[in-house]
Amino acid sequence: MSARRILFVPAALALGAALTLTACGSDKAGGSAQAAKPSQSATAGTDAGAAATTAPQPAASTPAAGAPAPGNTGAARPKTPTTPTTATGAGSAAGGGESYAYTHSCKAANLTVKVTTRGGNADQRVIEVHNQGSTYCGLSYYPLVSVGKSADRGNTVTPLVPGGLGGPPAYALAPGKSTFAVIDLNPGSGSAGDYDELNVLADDQMPNADTRNFPLGAGAKVGKQPKLGLYADSADHAAQSTALAGKS
């Protein structure tokens, strides 16, 4: 999803309101006008912690009891759902299409989650969320993510995320399709320490118990302020949206 698309919807609504007022004025003058809701796969499958694109990733470990979640605040959804430009699948697919997803959040039992290293950038990790259910479902604009230490799960770093988003489900995920989010672990902000684990909660409305923990792999460098982008239809598009992190 692009920031331009997100910003376009409110602008379009404002323009529509202006046109409607103009139409009413013409009618009074005698003219006619027509008014115009962060180990392994979320289902304990075998695909969690899949091999990295450019470097192999160790298999994700099983979340330990009481493992910390990235922080479920429920604040990553827009008040007025909009069809993201990167939503996958046709609107007429099973489960009522994209509109169905905006009132039906994804369930962890119907999702699998993978983390791999992005090709060409050893500091970026691709988070892939796959809908293995039979209907559309809705996700927040981005997953809840934190970077931590497997030996000390109380010590975590939370990435910058795009601002100004909150409300009901925003990203419509078609059955059998995947969406992607990218976190840049070290966007030139200096070293934060020896972190080795990525904690992922696919949707901000899920309970913290659905958080999955993935090893970062040997040699991972974590900066003081990682950046996380929006869900998108490809890793490349998701990586581009990391530029929105920290901006409202």
Secondary structure, 3 states (H helix, E strand, C coil): CCHHHHHHHHHHHHHHHHHHHHHHHHHHCCCCCCCCCCCCCCCCCCCCCCCCCCCCCCCCCCCCCCCCCCCCCCCCCCCCCCCCCCCCCCCCCCCCHHHHHCCCECCHHHEEEEEEECCCCCCEEEEEEEECCCCCEEECCCCEEEEEECCEEEEEECCECCCCCCCCCCEEECCCCEEEEEEECCCCCCEEECCCEEEEECCCCCCHHHCEEEECCCCCCEECCCEECCCECCHHHHHHHHHHCCCC
